[in-house]
Amino acid sequence: MSKQHPEEQSFKDEVLSALKRPQPNQESHDGGLENQSIHTQQEIGSNMKKENRSNRSTENERQSSTKRRSTSSEKSVVTEGSANRRKMQRKKEDRIVNRIVLIVVLALLVIGGVLGFSVYRYVTSGLQPLDASNKETIAVEIPSGSSNKAIGEILEEDDVIKSGMIFNYYTKFNNLTGFQAGNYQFSPSMTLDEISTMLQNGEGSVTSDAKVTIPEGYDVDQIGDALAEATNISKEDFLALMESDEFFEKMETAYPELLSSAADAEGVRYKLEGYLFPATYDYYTGNTLEDVVTQMVEKSNAVMSKYYDQIAQKEMTVQEVLTLASLVEKEGSKEEDRKNIAQVFFNRLAIDMPLQSDISILYALGEHKELVTYEDTAVDSPYNLYTNTGYGPGPFNNPSEQAIQAVLEPTANDYYYFVADIQTQEVYFAQTYDQHMQLVEEHVNNTSN
């Protein structure tokens, strides 16, 4: 046996003594080792779990990062695709817009070309004679002081040239001035140059053989007297023409808008009553009776053509307008009075009240006198507007344009009666019959006025 060093022996003893002392919470040395082993395994398992969780977390992060990169990449692709689609859409829209602009430009060019060609043809045509084959002469009156434009309108209205506007520009461009007033005989076969030369030199200007003046408010019977007095036309021939259905149909064909409602009228004495416009007419020996009357109807159409649209808007006929105008013409002389009188007639028509105009009685009697009696108001005639309601068959005379305007533009009022002072020509209006009779007593029956 070898001898041990005292220090070594002492160390061993301490170790053995320590091993023999029981450990806290351990029953024996073996139990402690076992528990220590178990604890060690648990720690290892715990560490492994932590490591696994850590690995899984790292994997998840890698997967999440990959997904984010993938999503970001997909979004980038989608954004880039949307941008491309928008670019393609804009290009498509631009092509459509360019195409539309091109079409519009081409359309405007075509329209401009068509308009230019139409204007060219219109001007070229207007410079030519109205009817090169028509040598018939037409009497044309050029009033003193007429401008080139006014002369052009007269020539166009009288069917001598195609366009008064072209005549006006033609004379201006060619510095044609000094046209002389007078009565001319022109032909539709004449050129603008020929007509201008005649107007400058006064060539062809003729003096009418007679002038026939038809005063405003004259009826057919009175016009017959005026013609017989101024010309070699007899009143009998004139009245026979007024009763001719064939001549009326000829006039209606020439002026349908003017005479269509007159053609439908029943019970009229003369179908052209109201359509022979009051004016002064030139009469030439070579003129026929039909020529003279046609001038009057043509003048009436020229005046009424300005009001056809207005008449239609008021839902009236030309016959109705001229009928009321013929009453207004005789019942009042001032424009203001005529507009009020026209409204009185409209007020009465609205309640189906007879117009009770003395003018209708005189026409029904076929007489011209100052006073109408109670006996006269009982005359049996469709023209009697004391016993018949409405407008009556037709006009009672040939009214002026002012009377026509009064009917188309009456002054609004609520009167149903009026009376005129014969001496002063003042017209007084009333709402009731009692007020009216008081005015009659003051201004008609009272001889001191």
C-alpha positions in Angstrom: 0.0 0.0 0.0 1.4 3.3 -0.9 1.5 6.1 1.3 -0.7 9.1 0.5 0.2 12.7 1.0 -1.6 14.3 3.9 -3.1 17.0 1.7 -4.5 14.5 -0.7 -6.0 12.5 2.1 -7.6 15.6 3.5 -9.2 16.4 0.1 -10.6 12.9 -0.2 -12.1 13.1 3.2 -13.9 16.3 2.4 -15.3 14.9 -0.8 -16.5 11.7 0.9 -18.0 13.8 3.7 -19.8 15.9 1.3 -21.2 13.0 -0.6 -22.5 11.5 2.5 -24.5 14.6 3.5 -28.1 14.4 2.3 -29.0 17.0 -0.5 -32.1 19.3 0.0 -35.3 17.7 -1.6 -33.4 14.5 -2.4 -33.9 11.3 -0.5 -30.8 9.7 -1.7 -27.9 10.3 -4.0 -29.3 8.0 -6.7 -32.7 9.9 -6.6 -30.8 13.2 -7.0 -28.9 11.9 -10.0 -32.1 10.6 -11.5 -33.8 13.9 -11.0 -30.9 15.7 -12.3 -31.0 13.5 -15.4 -34.7 14.2 -15.8 -34.1 17.9 -15.4 -31.4 17.7 -18.0 -33.7 15.9 -20.5 -36.4 18.4 -19.9 -34.1 21.3 -20.5 -32.9 19.6 -23.6 -36.5 19.1 -24.8 -37.4 22.6 -23.9 -34.4 23.9 -25.8 -35.3 21.7 -28.8 -38.9 23.0 -28.7 -37.6 26.5 -28.5 -35.3 25.8 -31.4 -38.1 24.3 -33.4 -40.4 27.2 -32.7 -37.6 29.5 -33.6 -37.0 27.5 -36.8 -40.7 27.6 -37.5 -40.9 31.3 -36.8 -37.9 31.9 -39.1 -39.5 29.7 -41.7 -42.8 31.6 -41.4 -41.0 34.9 -41.7 -39.2 33.6 -44.8 -42.5 32.4 -46.2 -44.2 35.7 -45.3 -41.4 37.6 -46.8 -41.6 35.5 -49.9 -45.4 36.1 -50.1 -44.9 39.8 -49.7 -42.3 39.8 -52.4 -44.7 37.7 -54.5 -47.7 40.0 -53.8 -45.6 43.1 -54.4 -44.5 41.6 -57.6 -48.1 40.7 -58.6 -49.2 44.2 -57.7 -46.4 45.6 -59.8 -47.5 43.4 -62.7 -51.2 44.4 -62.2 -50.3 48.1 -62.0 -48.1 47.9 -65.0 -50.9 46.0 -66.9 -53.5 48.7 -65.9 -51.2 51.4 -67.0 -50.8 49.7 -70.4 -54.5 49.2 -70.7 -55.1 52.9 -70.0 -52.5 53.9 -72.5 -54.2 51.6 -75.1 -57.6 53.1 -74.2 -56.2 56.7 -74.6 -54.7 55.8 -77.9 -58.1 54.3 -79.0 -59.9 57.4 -77.8 -57.4 59.7 -79.5 -58.0 57.7 -82.8 -61.7 58.1 -82.4 -61.5 61.8 -81.7 -59.2 62.3 -84.6 -61.6 60.4 -86.8 -64.5 62.5 -85.6 -62.6 65.7 -86.1 -61.7 64.6 -89.6 -65.3 63.7 -90.4 -66.5 67.1 -89.1 -63.9 69.0 -91.0 -64.7 67.1 -94.2 -68.5 67.7 -93.6 -67.9 71.4 -93.1 -65.8 71.5 -96.3 -68.6 69.7 -98.2 -71.3 72.0 -96.7 -69.2 75.0 -97.4 -68.7 73.9 -100.9 -72.4 73.2 -101.4 -73.3 76.6 -99.9 -70.7 78.3 -102.0 -72.0 76.6 -105.1 -75.6 77.4 -104.2 -74.7 81.0 -103.6 -72.9 81.1 -106.9 -75.8 79.6 -108.7 -78.2 81.9 -107.0 -76.2 85.0 -107.9 -75.7 83.8 -111.5 -79.4 83.0 -111.9 -80.4 86.4 -110.4 -78.3 88.1 -113.0 -80.2 86.4 -115.8 -83.7 87.5 -117.1 -86.6 86.2 -115.1 -88.1 84.6 -118.2 -86.2 85.2 -121.5 -89.1 83.9 -123.6 -91.7 86.2 -122.0 -91.9 89.5 -123.9 -95.1 90.6 -122.2 -94.8 94.1 -120.7 -95.5 94.9 -117.1 -96.5 98.3 -115.8 -94.2 99.3 -112.9 -94.4 102.5 -110.9 -91.1 103.7 -109.3 -92.0 106.3 -106.7 -89.9 109.4 -106.3 -86.9 109.1 -103.9 -86.8 105.3 -104.2 -83.4 103.7 -103.3 -81.8 101.0 -105.3 -82.9 98.5 -102.7 -86.5 99.7 -102.8 -86.5 99.6 -106.7 -85.2 96.1 -106.6 -88.0 95.0 -104.2 -90.6 96.6 -106.5 -89.2 94.9 -109.6 -89.2 91.5 -107.8 -92.7 92.0 -106.4 -94.0 92.9 -109.8 -92.4 89.7 -111.3 -89.9 91.6 -113.5 -86.7 90.2 -112.0 -85.7 87.2 -109.9 -84.2 88.9 -107.0 -84.4 92.4 -105.6 -81.3 91.8 -103.4 -79.2 90.8 -106.5 -80.4 93.9 -108.3 -79.4 96.0 -105.4 -75.9 94.6 -105.2 -75.5 94.6 -109.0 -76.2 98.3 -109.2 -73.9 99.0 -106.3 -71.0 97.0 -107.7 -71.4 98.7 -111.0 -71.9 102.2 -109.5 -75.3 102.6 -111.1 -77.1 105.7 -109.7 -79.4 108.4 -110.8 -82.5 106.2 -111.3 -85.5 108.2 -112.3 -89.0 107.9 -110.8 -91.9 107.2 -113.1 -94.2 104.6 -114.6 -92.3 102.1 -116.7 -93.2 99.2 -119.0 -90.7 96.4 -118.2 -90.5 92.8 -119.5 -89.4 89.6 -117.7 -87.2 89.0 -120.7 -85.0 92.0 -119.9 -81.6 91.8 -118.3 -80.5 93.8 -115.2 -78.3 96.0 -117.4 -81.2 96.8 -119.8 -83.5 97.6 -116.8 -80.8 99.8 -115.2 -80.2 101.7 -118.4 -83.9 102.5 -118.8 -84.1 103.6 -115.2 -81.1 105.9 -115.5 -82.3 107.5 -118.8 -86.0 107.5 -118.0 -86.6 105.5 -121.2 -89.9 103.7 -121.4 -91.3 105.8 -118.6 -94.9 106.4 -119.4 -97.7 108.4 -117.9 -100.7 106.4 -117.0 -103.9 107.2 -118.8 -105.7 107.5 -115.4 -105.2 107.0 -111.7 -107.9 105.1 -109.8 -108.0 105.9 -106.1 -109.8 103.5 -103.8 -110.4 105.2 -100.4 -110.1 103.2 -97.2 -113.4 101.6 -96.2 -114.9 101.6 -99.7 -117.1 98.6 -100.5 -117.4 96.8 -103.8 -120.4 99.0 -104.9 -118.4 102.2 -104.2 -115.3 100.9 -106.0 -117.5 100.2 -109.1 -118.4 103.9 -109.1 -114.8 105.0 -108.7 -113.7 102.9 -111.6 -116.5 104.1 -113.9 -115.7 107.7 -113.0 -111.9 107.4 -113.7 -111.8 104.9 -116.6 -113.8 103.5 -119.4 -114.7 100.5 -117.3 -118.4 100.3 -116.6 -119.8 99.6 -113.1 -122.0 96.9 -114.4 -119.0 95.0 -115.9 -117.1 95.4 -112.7 -120.0 94.0 -110.5 -120.5 91.1 -113.0 -116.8 90.3 -112.5 -117.2 90.4 -108.7 -120.0 87.8 -109.0 -118.0 85.6 -111.3 -117.1 82.3 -109.6 -114.6 81.5 -112.4 -112.7 84.7 -111.8 -112.7 84.2 -108.0 -111.3 80.6 -108.5 -108.6 82.1 -110.7 -107.6 84.6 -108.0 -107.8 81.8 -105.3 -105.4 79.7 -107.3 -103.0 82.6 -107.6 -103.3 83.7 -103.9 -104.5 80.6 -101.9 -103.3 81.8 -98.5 -105.2 85.0 -98.9 -108.5 83.6 -100.3 -108.9 80.1 -99.0 -111.2 81.2 -96.0 -113.2 83.5 -98.4 -113.8 80.4 -100.6 -115.3 78.6 -97.6 -117.6 81.4 -96.6 -121.3 81.0 -97.1 -124.0 83.7 -97.8 -121.5 86.3 -99.0 -122.6 89.0 -101.4 -119.2 89.3 -103.1 -116.5 86.9 -102.4 -113.8 89.5 -103.1 -115.3 92.1 -100.7 -112.5 93.0 -98.3 -109.8 91.8 -100.7 -109.6 94.9 -103.0 -107.0 96.8 -101.1 -107.6 100.6 -100.9 -104.8 102.5 -102.7 -104.1 104.5 -105.9 -103.7 102.4 -109.0 -102.4 103.4 -112.5 -104.7 102.6 -115.3 -103.6 102.2 -118.9 -105.9 102.1 -121.9 -104.6 98.7 -122.7 -105.4 97.2 -119.3 -108.4 94.9 -119.1 -110.9 94.9 -116.2 -109.3 91.7 -114.9 -105.9 93.4 -115.0 -107.2 96.2 -112.8 -108.9 94.0 -110.3 -105.9 91.6 -110.1 -103.7 94.6 -109.1 -106.0 95.2 -106.2 -106.0 91.6 -105.0 -102.3 91.4 -105.5 -101.8 94.5 -103.4 -104.0 93.0 -100.7 -102.0 89.8 -100.7 -98.7 91.8 -100.4 -100.1 93.6 -97.3 -101.6 90.6 -95.6 -98.6 88.3 -96.2 -96.9 90.1 -93.3 -99.7 88.9 -91.0 -100.4 85.4 -92.0 -98.3 83.8 -89.2 -99.9 86.2 -86.6 -103.4 85.4 -87.8 -102.7 81.7 -87.5 -101.3 82.2 -83.9 -104.5 83.9 -83.0 -106.4 80.9 -84.4 -108.4 83.2 -86.7 -108.9 83.1 -90.5 -108.1 85.9 -93.0 -111.9 86.2 -93.6 -112.6 86.8 -89.8 -109.7 89.4 -89.5 -110.9 91.4 -92.5 -114.5 91.2 -91.4 -113.7 92.8 -88.0 -111.3 95.2 -89.6 -114.0 96.4 -91.9 -116.2 97.2 -88.9 -113.3 98.8 -87.0 -112.5 100.9 -90.1 -115.9 102.6 -90.0 -116.5 102.7 -86.3 -113.4 104.6 -85.3 -110.9 106.9 -87.0 -108.0 107.1 -84.5 -105.7 104.2 -84.0 -106.2 104.2 -80.2 -110.0 104.1 -80.6 -109.8 101.4 -83.2 -107.7 99.1 -80.9 -110.3 99.6 -78.1 -113.2 99.0 -80.5 -111.6 95.8 -81.8 -111.3 94.5 -78.2 -115.0 95.4 -77.5 -115.9 93.1 -80.5 -113.7 90.3 -79.1 -115.3 90.7 -75.7 -118.8 90.4 -77.2 -117.8 87.4 -79.3 -116.4 85.7 -76.2 -119.9 85.7 -74.5 -121.8 85.1 -77.8 -123.2 88.6 -77.7 -124.2 90.2 -81.0 -121.7 92.8 -82.3 -124.6 95.2 -83.0 -122.6 97.4 -85.4 -124.6 99.9 -87.5 -122.1 99.3 -90.3 -123.5 95.8 -90.7 -127.0 97.2 -91.0 -126.1 99.7 -93.7 -124.4 96.9 -95.6 -127.4 94.6 -95.2 -129.7 97.4 -96.5 -127.3 98.2 -99.3 -127.6 101.9 -98.4 -125.2 104.6 -97.2 -126.9 107.0 -94.7 -126.0 108.8 -91.5 -128.4 107.3 -89.1 -129.7 103.8 -88.5 -133.3 103.4 -87.2 -134.7 100.7 -84.9 -136.7 99.5 -87.9 -133.4 99.1 -89.9 -131.9 96.9 -87.2 -134.7 94.3 -87.9 -133.6 93.8 -91.6 -133.7 90.2 -92.6 -130.1 89.5 -93.7 -127.2 87.3 -92.6 -125.2 90.6 -92.5 -127.4 91.9 -89.8 -125.2 91.7 -86.7 -128.0 93.0 -84.4 -130.0 89.8 -84.9 -127.2 87.4 -85.7 -124.2 86.5 -83.5 -120.7 85.9 -84.7 -118.8 87.6 -87.5 -121.4 87.4 -90.2 -120.7 86.1 -93.7 -117.7 88.3 -94.4 -116.2 91.8 -94.7 -118.5 94.8 -95.1 -115.9 96.9 -97.0 -112.2 97.0 -97.8 -110.3 98.1 -94.7 -107.0 99.8 -94.3 -103.9 98.2 -92.9 -104.3 100.2 -89.7 -107.7 98.7 -89.1 -106.2 95.2 -89.7 -103.4 95.9 -87.2 -106.0 97.0 -84.6 -107.8 93.7 -84.9 -104.5 91.7 -84.6 -103.2 93.9 -81.7 -106.2 95.2 -79.8 -106.0 97.1 -76.5 -107.1 94.9 -73.6 -110.2 96.2 -71.9 -113.4 95.1 -70.2 -115.8 97.2 -72.2 -118.9 95.9 -74.0 -120.3 99.2 -75.4 -119.0 102.2 -77.2 -120.6 105.3 -78.8 -119.0 108.0 -81.0 -119.8 111.7 -80.9 -120.6 112.5 -84.5 -119.4 116.1 -84.2 -116.2 115.6 -82.3 -115.4 112.0 -83.5 -114.6 111.1 -79.9 -115.4 107.6 -78.9 -116.7 106.7 -75.4 -116.6 103.2 -73.8 -118.8 101.6 -71.2 -118.9 98.3 -69.3 -122.7 98.2 -68.7 -125.7 99.0 -70.8 -126.9 101.7 -68.3 -123.5 103.5 -68.5 -123.7 103.2 -72.3 -127.2 104.8 -72.4 -126.0 107.6 -70.2 -123.1 108.3 -72.7 -125.5 108.2 -75.6 -127.7 110.8 -73.9 -124.7 113.0 -73.2 -122.9 112.8 -76.5 -125.5 111.9 -79.1 -129.0 112.9 -78.0 -127.9 116.1 -76.3 -128.0 118.6 -79.2 -126.2 121.2 -77.2 -122.9 119.3 -77.6 
